[in-house]
Amino acid sequence: MPVPLFEQSVFINCPFDPKYQRLLHAIVFTTVSLGLVPRCALETGEADLRFQHILDLLQKSKYSIHDLSRFAGEGEANLARMNMPLELGVAIGLKLCRKRHRLVVMVQNVPEAKRKAADYEYHRFISDLSGNDPLRHQSTPQSVTREVYSWLTTLDEIVNPQPSGEAIFAAFPAFQKNLANHKKAALRKLIWNDVLKAAAESCPKIR
C-alpha cells in the first residue's frame, strides 16, 4: 500500500487483546470511513524493533487516539498495561515540541452515580492529565464509533460531504463480515493491511 500522508495519518494507541479487538476495529473503521489512515504498532511483526517503529509512526502521524480504559492491574500478578501511557507520553512530547500533533484520550465510561469516584481514580492514575476531558465509551463498538467520530469530524483534514456516525455504525457488521472473509483467505492470519482493505471495501457510500 502507498505510504499515507502525514496529514491523513491517525496513530491508534490501544490494547490488542481479543477482548478489545472489536473496539479496535470500530476505531479503524470510523477512521477509514472519514478518509483518514489508521496507523499502529500492528503494522510490523518485528517485536525487537516495535518501540522504534512506534516512535516512527507517531512522528509520521498528525493525529493520535489513546485509549486508557485498561489502566487497572490484571491477572494473578495484577500487572497494569503501561504501553498505552508510554505511547501517550511520546505523543504529548510531539504536541509540545512541534505544535502540529493533535491527540485525544479515551477512557471507559461509568454510571453517573459512580462518576465522581471513577474520575478521581482516573486522575490519580495519571494526574498530569487533570483538567483534560477525555472521550468516554461504554466498551461497545457503537459507543467507540460515536466518540471517535465526534472527535475526528473536528479535524482540519475532514472534507464534506462525509458519512454520518449512524451510517458508519450501520456498515460496521458488513466490515466485520468482510474482515472474516479476508481472514479465511489468509488462512486465519490477518495482517494490518488486510484490516485496512476490509475497512476501505466496507465504507458507507455518500449519497
C-alpha positions in Angstrom: 0.0 0.0 0.0 1.2 3.6 -0.7 2.7 5.4 2.3 0.0 7.7 3.8 0.5 11.4 4.1 1.3 13.0 7.5 -1.9 15.0 7.4 -4.1 11.9 6.9 -2.4 9.6 9.4 -4.1 8.8 12.8 -2.0 6.7 15.2 -4.0 4.3 17.4 -2.7 3.5 20.9 -4.9 0.8 22.5 -4.9 -2.8 23.8 -4.6 -5.5 21.1 -6.0 -8.4 23.1 -9.0 -10.4 21.8 -11.5 -8.8 24.2 -10.6 -5.3 22.8 -10.5 -6.4 19.2 -14.0 -5.3 18.1 -13.3 -1.9 19.7 -10.1 -1.5 17.8 -12.0 -2.4 14.6 -14.6 0.3 15.4 -11.8 2.9 15.7 -10.2 1.7 12.4 -13.5 1.6 10.5 -14.6 5.0 11.7 -11.2 6.5 10.8 -11.2 4.9 7.3 -14.8 5.9 6.7 -13.8 9.5 7.2 -11.0 9.4 4.7 -8.1 9.1 7.1 -5.5 6.4 7.6 -5.1 4.4 10.8 -1.5 3.6 11.9 -0.5 1.4 14.8 2.2 -1.0 16.1 0.4 -3.9 14.4 1.9 -2.7 11.1 5.1 -4.6 12.0 5.7 -8.1 13.3 9.3 -7.3 14.5 8.9 -7.3 18.3 12.6 -6.3 18.8 12.1 -3.1 16.8 8.5 -2.4 17.8 9.1 0.7 20.1 11.3 2.3 17.4 8.6 1.6 14.9 6.0 3.2 17.2 8.2 6.3 17.5 8.5 6.5 13.8 4.7 6.1 13.2 3.9 8.8 15.8 6.3 11.2 14.1 4.6 10.4 10.8 1.1 11.0 12.2 -0.6 14.3 12.6 -3.2 12.8 14.9 -3.4 10.1 17.6 -6.1 8.3 19.7 -5.1 6.9 23.1 -7.5 4.5 24.9 -6.5 4.3 28.6 -9.6 2.3 29.6 -7.4 -0.7 30.7 -5.3 1.1 33.4 -6.1 -1.4 36.2 -3.9 -4.4 37.0 -4.9 -7.8 35.5 -4.2 -11.4 36.1 -2.7 -13.2 39.1 0.3 -10.8 39.1 -2.1 -7.8 38.9 0.1 -6.1 36.3 -1.2 -2.9 34.7 -0.6 -2.2 31.0 2.0 0.5 30.7 2.4 0.6 26.9 -0.6 2.9 26.4 0.6 5.6 28.9 4.1 5.4 27.5 2.9 6.0 23.9 0.7 8.8 25.1 3.7 10.5 26.7 5.5 10.3 23.4 2.5 11.9 21.6 2.3 14.7 24.2 6.0 15.4 23.7 5.4 15.7 20.0 2.5 18.0 20.5 4.5 20.3 22.8 7.6 20.3 20.6 6.2 20.8 17.1 2.6 22.0 17.8 1.3 20.1 14.8 0.3 16.9 16.6 -3.2 16.7 17.9 -4.3 13.9 20.3 -7.3 12.7 22.2 -7.6 10.4 25.2 -10.4 7.9 25.7 -11.5 6.2 29.0 -14.2 3.8 29.9 -17.5 5.4 30.9 -19.2 4.5 34.2 -22.7 5.0 35.6 -23.4 8.6 36.7 -23.7 7.5 40.4 -20.1 6.3 40.3 -18.7 9.0 38.0 -17.1 11.1 40.7 -15.2 8.2 42.3 -14.1 7.0 38.8 -12.9 10.4 37.8 -10.8 10.5 41.0 -9.3 7.1 40.2 -8.5 8.2 36.6 -6.8 11.4 37.7 -4.9 9.5 40.4 -3.7 7.0 37.8 -2.3 9.8 35.5 -2.6 13.0 37.5 -0.7 15.1 35.0 -3.7 15.0 32.7 -6.0 16.6 35.2 -8.1 19.3 33.5 -8.3 17.4 30.3 -11.7 16.0 29.5 -11.3 12.5 27.8 -13.7 10.8 25.5 -15.9 8.3 27.3 -17.1 5.0 25.8 -19.0 2.0 27.2 -16.7 -0.6 25.8 -19.0 -1.3 22.9 -18.3 -0.7 19.1 -21.3 1.7 18.9 -20.0 3.9 21.8 -16.4 3.8 20.4 -17.7 4.8 17.0 -19.7 7.6 18.5 -16.8 9.1 20.4 -14.1 8.6 17.7 -16.5 10.1 15.1 -17.2 13.1 17.3 -13.5 13.9 17.6 -12.4 13.1 14.0 -15.0 15.3 12.5 -13.4 18.3 14.2 -10.1 17.8 12.4 -8.8 20.0 9.6 -8.4 17.2 7.1 -12.1 16.1 7.2 -13.7 17.1 3.9 -17.5 17.4 3.4 -19.7 15.6 2.5 -19.0 12.8 4.9 -21.0 9.8 6.2 -22.9 10.2 9.4 -21.9 8.4 12.5 -25.1 6.4 12.2 -24.2 5.3 8.7 -20.8 4.3 9.7 -22.0 2.1 12.6 -24.8 0.6 10.3 -22.0 -0.5 7.9 -19.9 -2.0 10.8 -21.4 -5.5 10.5 -20.5 -5.6 6.8 -17.0 -4.6 7.7 -16.8 -7.5 10.3 -18.1 -9.9 7.7 -15.6 -8.7 5.1 -12.9 -9.0 7.7 -13.8 -12.6 8.3 -13.6 -13.3 4.6 -10.1 -11.7 4.5 -9.1 -13.8 7.5 -10.3 -17.0 5.8 -8.4 -16.2 2.6 -5.3 -15.6 4.7 -5.6 -19.0 6.4 -6.8 -17.2 9.6 -3.7 -15.0 9.9 -4.6 -11.4 9.2 -2.1 -8.6 8.7 -2.7 -4.9 9.2 -3.1 -4.2 5.5 -5.9 -6.8 5.4 -7.8 -4.9 8.1 -7.4 -1.6 6.2 -8.5 -3.2 2.9 -11.6 -4.7 4.5 -12.4 -1.3 6.0 -12.0 0.5 2.7 -14.2 -2.0 0.9 -17.0 -1.7 3.5 -17.2 2.1 4.0 -20.7 3.6 3.7 -21.3 5.4 0.4 -22.2 9.1 0.5 -25.3 9.8 -1.5 
